[in-house]
Amino acid sequence: MTNREKALKTVLIVDDSPENLDIMRGILSPFYRVLVATNGRKALKVAMSPSRPDLILMDINMPEMDGYEACRLLKLDSWTSNIPILFVTAKSDMEDESLGFALGASDYLVKPVNPPIVLARVKTHLVIHDQVNLLADQIEMRTKQLELRNIELEETCYEVICQLGRAAEYRDNETGMHVLRMSRYTGVLALKAGLSKPEAEELMIAAPMHDLGKIGIPDHILLKPGKLTDEEFAIMRTHAEIGYKIIGKQNSAILNLGALIALTHHEKWNGRGYPRKLQGEDIPLAGRIVAICDVFDALTSVRPYKAAWSVDDAMALIAKESGGHFDPRLAALFVDLKHEIVAIMEHCQTIQEVPLGFNLVGEQLELKQFSF
């Protein structure tokens, strides 16, 4: 193939008449690279080859496969569906033209053909085809740019959410390690409970905001090493409402989930929790899941007022409080997850401190490791 042929647009002529092929080749070959086929089946083979034509001039009445059927099949295949097809035929009835356009043809030329009209129509449809392809490329490029931008915005949003969750934890324990562990526990328990992977990931990301309201609790209460008085505990309990109000109602589903968790993670299955004394399944599922994970991590962590419990003792407490503090189904599932929970604890022990700028999302255990 010469350089000139490589630069030319390719037109496929489909006709069972050698005379018609010669006429069309004579009209088009000075301006285009011309391919020929003598029936619809051969046209499909040429069109679906790597050297796909830019435009097809198609007769209708041909042996083996007529032009209508060839057009229909070409429009069904993603490789050839956007190739302009111009029917060239002696059929001139309106019904014939309507059928051709219904099958996806771009134009309709009636034999005997007029060379200037053929050239004008071919040129016009090739220009339109190029413009459509250019627009499609621009749309694809812009779509990819928007997708990347959305990913960046989501990552930024998630990082801000994680920092919000850590803000309260820096005041009273382990420089933020609590939110790292309990959010991971939340993710695997959510999967075990039947949530989809995207739902479990959302819950895992939102969980660190559960104690955001501690920002509003005075230090002499929050950091008190001993047992709180009734008055002090009443103030401490307000952190659930405070966290809910700080987050407020947002357009972000994750933030709204975080607000719900902040409000409900201290509710108890038996209705003796706070702040609203919700009972049973009136407590949102997210709050019931986080309640178990939060308590377990608090039990197995060192605090100024207590030593860390063993995993077995903490699991025994979760089982004991089934139907009391905790949703009995979720409590049983959590106990069944002991192996996974211990793996998360051991992994988190390798992280000395959650650094500033830490992105919780990037540090989550791969949820695909846990398939229930």
N, C-alpha and C positions, 0 to 999 in steps of 0.2 A: 504494500500500500504506500503510495506517495505521500509526501507531506501535505500536498494540496488536498488529497482525499481524506487525510486525517482531520483536516480543518473543516471540511464540509459537513453539513448536516446529512443524516442518512434517511432516505425515504424508501419504504417498502411498498412495491406495487404488487397487488394480488389480483390475478385475472387468469382464467383458463384459456383465453384467446391469445395466441402468439402475436396476431396483428395488433390487438389492443395493447399488449405489453410493449411492442416496438414503438407504437405511437406515444405512449406515456413516457417511455425511456427517452425518446427523442426530445420531448418537451422538457424533461427534468434534468437529464444527465449533464447539461452544461453548467448547472448551478448546484447540483446535489449529488451525493454518492447514492447510487440507485441499487437496490436489491429487488429480486423478483421471486414470486411464488405462484404456482398455478392452481392452488386450491386452499381452502381454509386450514386444512390440517398442516400443510407445509408452511403456511403463514405463521401458525402457532409455533412451529419448531424454530423458524427464523427469529420471531419476535422474542422468544424466551431464551435465546442464546446470549452469551456475554456481549455480543455486538448488537445490542438492542437498537432497533430503529427509532428515530426521533418522531416519525410520522408514518401513517399507513394509509395508502389509497386502496380501497377494498371493493372489488366487484361483489355482487350479491349472488347471482345464479352461477354456481360452480359445482363440479362433481365432488363426491366424498363428503365434503362439508361446505355448506354455503356461507356467504358473508355474514349473515345474521348470527349464526351459531358461533362462528369464529370471533365475532365482535363480543358476544356475550361471555365467552370463555376468557378472552383477553381482559375484559373489565373485571372479572372475578379474581384474577391473579395480581398480587401486589407488585410483582416485578413489571407488569405490562399495563396495569390499570390506568395510568395517567398518560399513555401514549395517545395522541389525537388520531382518531380514525375518521377518514372521509370516504363515504360510500360513493363509488363511481359506477353508475348503472343506467340501463335503458328504462328501468322502472321509474315512472314519474307520478304515480298516484299519490294523493295526500296520505292515504293509509300506509303506503310503503315508507314514505318519509317519516311519518309519525312513529312507526315501528323502529326504524333506524335510530331516531333520536332517543326513543325510550330505552334502547339497548345501550346507549352511551356514546353514539356517534357524535362527532363534532360538526359535521357538515355533510352536504348531499349534493353531488355533481351528476348531471344528467348527460348521458351519451347522445349524440357525438359531442366530445368535449371541445371547448374553445381554449386553445393554448394560453392566451393571456389571462383568462379567468382561472385556469388551473394553477398557473404560477402565482397569481395574486392570492388565491385561497390558501395555497400551501404556505406561502410566505407569512400570511396573516396568522394562521394557526400555529406556525412555528414560533412566531414572536409571542403569541399568547402563552404558548407552552413554556417558553423560557421565562416569562414574567411570573407565571404560576410557580415554577420551580424555584425562582429567586425568592418569591414571597414565602414559600414553604421553608426554604433554608433560613430566611431571616426569622421566621416564627420559631423554628426549632432552636436557633441560636439564642433568641431572646428568652424562650422558655427555659433553656438550660441556665441562662444567667439568673433568671428569677428563682429557679429551683435552688441554685447555689446561694443566692441572697437569703432565701427563706431558711435554708439550713444554717447559715451564719446567724440569722436573727433568733432561730430556735436555740442554737447553742448558747448565744449570749443570754437569752431569757432563762435557760436552764441554769447557767452559771450564777446569775443573779439570785434565782430561787435557792440554789444551794447555799449561797453566802447568807441569805436571809435565815435559812435554817440553822446555820452555824453561829449566827450572831448571838443568840441566847446561850448556846452551849459553851461558848468561850467564857461565859461569866461563872459557870459553876462546875464544869467537869471536863477533864481529859482533852482540852483543846480541840473539841469537835469530833472526837472519835466515836462518840455515842451515835451521832446522826449517820455516820458512815455505816456502822454495823447494823443499826436497826432498820435503815432503809433497805439494806440487802436482805435482811430477814423478811421484810415486808414483801419484797419482790418474789422470793421463792414461795412464801406462804400464799400470796395472791395467785400464782400459777397453780399451786396445789389445790387451791379452792375453786379452780375452774375458770379463772379470768383468762382472757386471751393474752398473748405476749405483749401487744401494744398497751392493753389496759394495765397489765402488771408493771410495765415500764413506767407508765404515767404515775401509778401509785407509788412506785419506788422513788421517783423524782420528787413527788409532792410530800412524801413522808417526813423529810427533814424539817418541814415547817411546823411540825406538830407542837413544839414548845416555844414558838416565836413570842408568845405573850409573856414569857418570863422576862423579857426586856422591861416590862412595866412593873415588876415586883421589886421592892426595896432590897438592897443588899443585906441588911441585917436579918431579913427573913430568908432570902434565897440562899445565902451563904452560911446560915446558922448551922453549926456542927451537931447540935443536939436536936431533941424532939421539939416540934413546933407546938405552941399553945393553940387552943381552939381558935382564938382570935387571929393568930398568925396563919393558921391553916386556912381559915376562911379567906384571908387575903391571897394566900398562895393559889387557892382554887380559882381565883379570878383570872388567872393567866389563860385559861381556855377561851373565855369571852374576849380578853384583850387581844389574843392572837387572831381570832376571827375578825375583830374590828380593824386591826392593823392591815390585814390583807384585803378585807372588804370584798365587794363584788367587782369582778374584772371581766374583760373580754377573753382572757386566757383560761382555757379549761384546766390547765395545771394549777394556776393560782387559785381558782375556785375550789378545786379539789383539796389544795393545801388549807384553805380556809375551813372547809368542812371537817378535815382531819383535826385541825387545831381545836375546833369547837367540840368534837365528839369523842376524842380518843380517851377521855376519862369517864365516859359513860359505862355502866355495867349492865350485863345481861339481865341481872335481877332487878334493875331499876334503882339501885342504891348509889349510882355514880353521880357525877356532876358535869356540867352546870344545870342540865335540864331534866335530870332523872328519867331519861329515856329508858325503855325496856325492850329486851328481845330484838326482833327484827325491825323495830322502830329506829334502832341505832343504825345509821348507814354502814354498809359493809366495809367501806374504807376505814371508818373509825374502829370497827370491831377487829379488823386485821391489825391495824397499827397498835391498838391497845395491848395485844398479846406480845408483839415484838418489842414494844417500849418497856413493858414490865420485865420481860425476860432479860433484856440488856441491862436494865437498872439493877436487877438481882445479881447478875454475873459480873458487875462492875464494882470497883472500889469506890467508896464515897467517904467523905470526912466522918460520917457517923456510922459506917459499917464496913465490914470486910466483904469481899466478893464471894458469892455463893458458887458452889460447884454447878456444873451443867446438869448433873443428875438431880440435885436438890431443886434447881430452878424449874426443870421439866416436871418434877413431882408437884411443885406448887401450881404450875399451869394446869396440870391434870386435876388437881384437887379443886381448883376454882372453876372447873368446867361446869357451866350452868349457873354459876354464881357471878363471879366477875366476868367470865369470858363466855362467848358463844361456844357451846359444847362441840359443835362440828369443827369449828376452826381450832379449838384447843386440841382436839384429837389429831387433826392434820398436822399441827405444829409439832406435837410430840413425835409423830411419825417422821418428821423432817430432821431428827436429831443429827444424823450423819451430815446433812447439808449445812445445818446450823453450825456445827463444830468446824466444818471446813471454812466457813465464812469467818469465824472467830480466829482461826489460825492464820488465815490470809491477812486479816486486819492487824494481827500482831506484828507482821513484817513492816507495817507502816508506822514509823515512830510518832509522827504528828501530821495532821492534815494541814498542808502548807497554805499560806495565803495565795489566793488565785486558783486554788484547787477546784477542778471541775469534777463534781461527783459523778456526772454521767459517764465520763470517760473511765472512771475508776470502778464502775460497777462490775461485779462478776457477770460473765456471760450467762444470760438466762437460758440460753440453749443447752447449757450443761444440765439443766433440770427440766426433764420432760415427763409430765404426769398425765 
